[in-house]
Amino acid sequence: MTRASRKLIDWAFGVRGMHRVEWLASSANKRSVAVAERLGMTREGVLREAYPYRGKRHDEEIWAVLAPEWRKRQG
């Protein structure tokens, strides 16, 4: 998952010219949060009880990386 995500982020910044890429994940989804960490993203916040799933509301984390940060880490 991390390798595919890296390719997608490279494409977003390099081909599409985007400035920011976000990653949204349930706080309970430790594997998804770990991918964001391995990608070098910054945890920007938590949307409390924002994600309804199976009759319950869950916290959702927002992670992001900016193009200059990405280029510096890849360089």
DSSP file (Angstrom, degrees, kcal/mol; ACC not computed):
  #  RESIDUE AA STRUCTURE BP1 BP2  ACC     N-H-->O    O-->H-N    N-H-->O    O-->H-N    TCO  KAPPA ALPHA  PHI   PSI    X-CA   Y-CA   Z-CA
    1    1 A M     >        0   0    0      0, 0.0     4,-2.3     0, 0.0     5,-0.2   0.000 360.0 360.0 360.0 -39.1    0.0    0.0    0.0
    2    2 A T  H  >  +     0   0    0      2,-0.2     4,-2.4     1,-0.2     5,-0.2   0.918 360.0  49.2 -65.2 -42.7    2.8    2.4    0.8
    3    3 A R  H  > S+     0   0    0      2,-0.2     4,-2.0     1,-0.2    -1,-0.2   0.925 112.6  47.1 -63.7 -44.4    4.5    1.9   -2.5
    4    4 A A  H  > S+     0   0    0      1,-0.2     4,-2.1     2,-0.2    -1,-0.2   0.894 111.8  51.5 -63.5 -39.7    1.3    2.5   -4.5
    5    5 A S  H  X S+     0   0    0     -4,-2.3     4,-2.5     1,-0.2    -1,-0.2   0.890 106.8  53.6 -65.0 -39.0    0.5    5.6   -2.4
    6    6 A R  H  X S+     0   0    0     -4,-2.4     4,-2.8     2,-0.2    -1,-0.2   0.922 108.7  49.4 -60.2 -44.0    4.0    7.0   -3.1
    7    7 A K  H  X S+     0   0    0     -4,-2.0     4,-2.3     1,-0.2    -2,-0.2   0.914 111.3  49.3 -61.7 -42.8    3.4    6.6   -6.9
    8    8 A L  H  X S+     0   0    0     -4,-2.1     4,-2.5     2,-0.2    -1,-0.2   0.900 112.0  47.5 -64.9 -41.0    0.0    8.3   -6.6
    9    9 A I  H  X S+     0   0    0     -4,-2.5     4,-2.5     2,-0.2     5,-0.3   0.908 110.0  53.0 -67.5 -41.5    1.5   11.2   -4.6
   10   10 A D  H  X S+     0   0    0     -4,-2.8     4,-3.2     1,-0.2     5,-0.4   0.926 112.0  46.5 -55.6 -44.9    4.4   11.5   -7.1
   11   11 A W  H  X>S+     0   0    0     -4,-2.3     5,-2.1     3,-0.2     4,-2.0   0.916 110.3  52.7 -64.0 -45.0    1.8   11.7   -9.9
   12   12 A A  H  <5S+     0   0    0     -4,-2.5     6,-2.6     3,-0.2    -2,-0.2   0.907 120.8  32.1 -59.8 -43.2   -0.4   14.3   -8.0
   13   13 A F  H  <5S+     0   0    0     -4,-2.5     4,-0.2     4,-0.2    -2,-0.2   0.907 127.6  37.8 -81.2 -43.3    2.6   16.6   -7.4
   14   14 A G  H  <5S+     0   0    0     -4,-3.2    -3,-0.2    -5,-0.3    -2,-0.2   0.916 130.6  21.0 -78.2 -45.3    4.6   15.9  -10.6
   15   15 A V  T  <5S+     0   0    0     -4,-2.0    -3,-0.2    -5,-0.4    -4,-0.1   0.894 131.0  37.7 -93.1 -47.6    1.9   15.5  -13.3
   16   16 A R  S   <S-     0   0    0     -5,-2.1    -3,-0.2     1,-0.0    -4,-0.1   0.667  95.6-133.3 -82.8 -16.4   -1.1   17.2  -11.9
   17   17 A G        +     0   0    0     -6,-0.4    -4,-0.2    -4,-0.2    -3,-0.1   0.764  43.3 165.8  72.1  24.5    0.7   20.1  -10.2
   18   18 A M        -     0   0    0     -6,-2.6    -1,-0.2     1,-0.1     3,-0.1  -0.330  31.7-154.9 -71.4 157.2   -1.1   19.8   -7.0
   19   19 A H  S    S+     0   0    0      1,-0.3    48,-2.5    47,-0.1     2,-0.3   0.652  74.0  30.5-103.1 -22.0    0.2   21.5   -3.9
   20   20 A R  E     -A   66   0A   0     46,-0.2     2,-0.4    47,-0.1    -1,-0.3  -0.999  55.8-165.2-145.4 138.8   -1.3   19.4   -1.2
   21   21 A V  E     -A   65   0A   0     44,-2.3    44,-2.0    -2,-0.3     2,-0.3  -0.995  15.2-158.6-124.4 132.4   -2.3   15.7   -0.7
   22   22 A E  E     -A   64   0A   0     -2,-0.4     2,-0.4    42,-0.2    42,-0.3  -0.797   7.2-159.7-111.2 153.3   -4.6   14.6    2.1
   23   23 A W  E     -A   63   0A   0     40,-3.1    40,-2.7    -2,-0.3     2,-0.5  -0.991   7.8-164.6-131.1 120.6   -5.1   11.2    3.7
   24   24 A L  E     +A   62   0A   0     -2,-0.4     2,-0.3    38,-0.2    38,-0.2  -0.911  17.9 163.4-108.3 133.5   -8.2   10.5    5.7
   25   25 A A  E     -A   61   0A   0     36,-1.9    36,-3.7    -2,-0.5     2,-0.1  -0.999  42.4-105.1-149.3 144.6   -8.3    7.5    8.0
   26   26 A S  E >   -A   60   0A   0     -2,-0.3     3,-1.6    34,-0.3    34,-0.3  -0.475  31.5-128.7 -62.6 137.6  -10.4    6.2   10.9
   27   27 A S  T 3  S+     0   0    0     32,-2.3    -1,-0.1     1,-0.3    33,-0.1   0.792 110.5  56.8 -60.1 -26.5   -8.4    6.6   14.1
   28   28 A A  T 3  S+     0   0    0     31,-0.4     2,-1.6     1,-0.1    -1,-0.3   0.629  84.3  87.9 -79.3 -14.0   -9.1    2.9   14.8
   29   29 A N    <>  +     0   0    0     -3,-1.6     4,-2.1     1,-0.2     3,-0.3  -0.619  54.3 174.9 -89.2  82.9   -7.5    1.9   11.5
   30   30 A K  H  > S+     0   0    0     -2,-1.6     4,-2.2     1,-0.2    -1,-0.2   0.817  74.3  55.4 -61.3 -34.1   -4.0    1.6   12.7
   31   31 A R  H  > S+     0   0    0      2,-0.2     4,-1.7     1,-0.2    -1,-0.2   0.905 108.7  47.0 -67.6 -40.5   -2.7    0.2    9.4
   32   32 A S  H  > S+     0   0    0     -3,-0.3     4,-1.8     2,-0.2    -2,-0.2   0.901 112.5  49.7 -67.3 -40.3   -4.0    3.2    7.5
   33   33 A V  H  X S+     0   0    0     -4,-2.1     4,-2.0    -7,-0.2    -2,-0.2   0.888 108.2  54.7 -63.4 -39.0   -2.5    5.6   10.0
   34   34 A A  H  X S+     0   0    0     -4,-2.2     4,-2.5     1,-0.2    -1,-0.2   0.857 104.7  53.6 -64.3 -35.4    0.8    3.7    9.8
   35   35 A V  H  X S+     0   0    0     -4,-1.7     4,-2.0     2,-0.2    -1,-0.2   0.938 107.6  50.4 -63.8 -46.0    0.9    4.2    6.0
   36   36 A A  H  <>S+     0   0    0     -4,-1.8     5,-2.2     1,-0.2     4,-0.3   0.902 111.6  48.9 -58.1 -41.3    0.4    8.0    6.4
   37   37 A E  H ><5S+     0   0    0     -4,-2.0     3,-1.5     1,-0.2    -1,-0.2   0.926 109.8  50.4 -64.8 -44.7    3.3    8.0    8.9
   38   38 A R  H 3<5S+     0   0    0     -4,-2.5    -1,-0.2     1,-0.3    -2,-0.2   0.815 105.8  57.4 -63.6 -29.5    5.6    6.0    6.6
   39   39 A L  T 3<5S-     0   0    0     -4,-2.0    -1,-0.3    -5,-0.2    -2,-0.2   0.553 117.2-115.8 -76.7  -6.9    4.7    8.5    3.8
   40   40 A G  T < 5 +     0   0    0     -3,-1.5    -3,-0.2    -4,-0.3    -2,-0.1   0.710  60.0 157.5  80.6  20.4    6.0   11.3    6.0
   41   41 A M      < -     0   0    0     -5,-2.2     2,-0.5    -6,-0.2    24,-0.2  -0.351  40.3-121.8 -76.1 159.9    2.7   13.0    6.3
   42   42 A T  E     -B   64   0A   0     22,-3.0    22,-1.9    -2,-0.1     2,-0.7  -0.880  17.9-126.5-103.4 131.1    1.8   15.4    9.1
   43   43 A R  E     +B   63   0A   0     -2,-0.5    20,-0.3    20,-0.2     3,-0.1  -0.680  30.1 179.5 -76.6 115.4   -1.2   14.6   11.3
   44   44 A E  E     -     0   0A   0     18,-2.8     2,-0.3    -2,-0.7    19,-0.2   0.668  50.4 -52.5 -95.9 -19.0   -3.2   17.8   11.1
   45   45 A G  E     -B   62   0A   0     17,-1.2    17,-2.6     2,-0.0     2,-0.4  -0.969  44.9 -96.1 166.7 178.8   -6.1   16.9   13.3
   46   46 A V  E     -B   61   0A   0     -2,-0.3     2,-0.9    15,-0.2    15,-0.2  -0.993  17.4-148.2-127.8 129.5   -9.0   14.7   14.3
   47   47 A L  E >   -B   60   0A   0     13,-3.5    13,-2.1    -2,-0.4     3,-1.2  -0.863  32.0-134.2 -93.9 104.8  -12.6   15.1   13.3
   48   48 A R  E 3  S-     0   0A   0     -2,-0.9    11,-0.2     1,-0.3    10,-0.1  -0.401  74.5 -15.0 -70.3 129.8  -14.3   13.7   16.4
   49   49 A E  E 3  S+     0   0A   0     -2,-0.2    -1,-0.3     1,-0.1    10,-0.3   0.820  95.0 131.7  49.6  39.4  -17.2   11.2   15.7
   50   50 A A  E <   +     0   0A   0     -3,-1.2     9,-0.2     8,-0.7    -2,-0.1   0.599  50.5  69.9 -93.6 -13.7  -17.3   12.4   12.1
   51   51 A Y  E     -B   58   0A   0      7,-2.5     7,-2.3    -4,-0.2     2,-0.4  -0.890  67.7-154.5-116.9 105.8  -17.3    8.9   10.4
   52   52 A P  E     +B   57   0A   0      0, 0.0     2,-0.3     0, 0.0     5,-0.2  -0.634  23.9 163.9 -79.4 131.2  -20.5    6.8   10.7
   53   53 A Y  E >   -B   56   0A   0      3,-3.2     3,-1.5    -2,-0.4    -2,-0.1  -0.929  63.4 -15.1-151.0 122.4  -19.7    3.0   10.4
   54   54 A R  T 3  S-     0   0    0     -2,-0.3     3,-0.1     1,-0.3    -1,-0.0   0.884 127.6 -49.3  52.3  45.8  -22.0    0.1   11.4
   55   55 A G  T 3  S+     0   0    0      1,-0.2     2,-0.3     0, 0.0    -1,-0.3   0.489 122.2  91.8  79.7   2.4  -24.3    2.2   13.5
   56   56 A K  E <  S- B   0  53A   0     -3,-1.5    -3,-3.2    -5,-0.1     2,-0.4  -0.899  71.1-124.2-126.2 157.6  -21.5    4.0   15.5
   57   57 A R  E     - B   0  52A   0     -2,-0.3     2,-0.3    -5,-0.2    -8,-0.1  -0.855  29.1-168.0-103.3 137.8  -19.6    7.2   15.0
   58   58 A H  E     - B   0  51A   0     -7,-2.3    -7,-2.5    -2,-0.4    -8,-0.7  -0.869  25.4-104.2-125.1 154.6  -15.9    7.1   14.8
   59   59 A D  E     -     0   0A   0     -2,-0.3   -32,-2.3   -10,-0.3     2,-0.4  -0.520  32.3-153.0 -74.2 144.5  -13.1    9.6   14.9
   60   60 A E  E     -AB  26  47A   0    -13,-2.1   -13,-3.5   -34,-0.3     2,-0.3  -0.983   4.2-145.7-123.4 130.5  -11.4   10.4   11.6
   61   61 A E  E     -AB  25  46A   0    -36,-3.7   -36,-1.9    -2,-0.4     2,-0.5  -0.720   4.2-148.0 -96.0 144.9   -7.8   11.6   11.3
   62   62 A I  E     +AB  24  45A   0    -17,-2.6   -18,-2.8    -2,-0.3   -17,-1.2  -0.963  19.1 177.3-112.5 122.8   -6.6   14.1    8.7
   63   63 A W  E     +AB  23  43A   0    -40,-2.7   -40,-3.1    -2,-0.5     2,-0.3  -0.908   6.3 175.8-119.2 149.5   -3.0   13.7    7.5
   64   64 A A  E     -AB  22  42A   0    -22,-1.9   -22,-3.0    -2,-0.3     2,-0.3  -0.991  19.9-160.9-152.7 159.0   -1.4   15.8    4.7
   65   65 A V  E     -A   21   0A   0    -44,-2.0   -44,-2.3    -2,-0.3     2,-0.3  -0.994  17.7-139.3-139.6 141.7    1.8   16.5    2.9
   66   66 A L  E  >  -A   20   0A   0     -2,-0.3     4,-2.5   -46,-0.2     3,-0.3  -0.709  26.0-113.5 -99.2 152.5    2.7   19.6    0.8
   67   67 A A  H  > S+     0   0    0    -48,-2.5     4,-2.7    -2,-0.3     5,-0.2   0.888 115.4  50.3 -53.7 -46.6    4.6   19.4   -2.5
   68   68 A P  H  > S+     0   0    0      0, 0.0     4,-2.0     0, 0.0    -1,-0.2   0.893 112.0  48.5 -62.4 -37.0    7.8   21.2   -1.2
   69   69 A E  H  > S+     0   0    0     -3,-0.3     4,-2.2     2,-0.2    -2,-0.2   0.922 112.1  49.3 -64.8 -43.7    7.9   18.8    1.8
   70   70 A W  H  X S+     0   0    0     -4,-2.5     4,-2.1     1,-0.2     5,-0.2   0.928 111.1  48.4 -62.0 -47.1    7.5   15.8   -0.5
   71   71 A R  H  X S+     0   0    0     -4,-2.7     4,-1.7     1,-0.2    -1,-0.2   0.901 110.8  51.5 -61.8 -40.7   10.2   16.9   -2.9
   72   72 A K  H  < S+     0   0    0     -4,-2.0    -1,-0.2    -5,-0.2    -2,-0.2   0.909 112.6  45.1 -63.3 -42.5   12.6   17.5    0.0
   73   73 A R  H  < S+     0   0    0     -4,-2.2    -1,-0.2     1,-0.2    -2,-0.2   0.811 117.4  44.1 -71.8 -30.2   12.0   14.1    1.4
   74   74 A Q  H  <        0   0    0     -4,-2.1    -1,-0.2     1,-0.2    -2,-0.2   0.721 360.0 360.0 -84.5 -21.7   12.3   12.3   -1.9
   75   75 A G     <        0   0    0     -4,-1.7    -1,-0.2    -5,-0.2    -2,-0.1   0.394 360.0 360.0 -67.6 360.0   15.3   14.3   -3.1
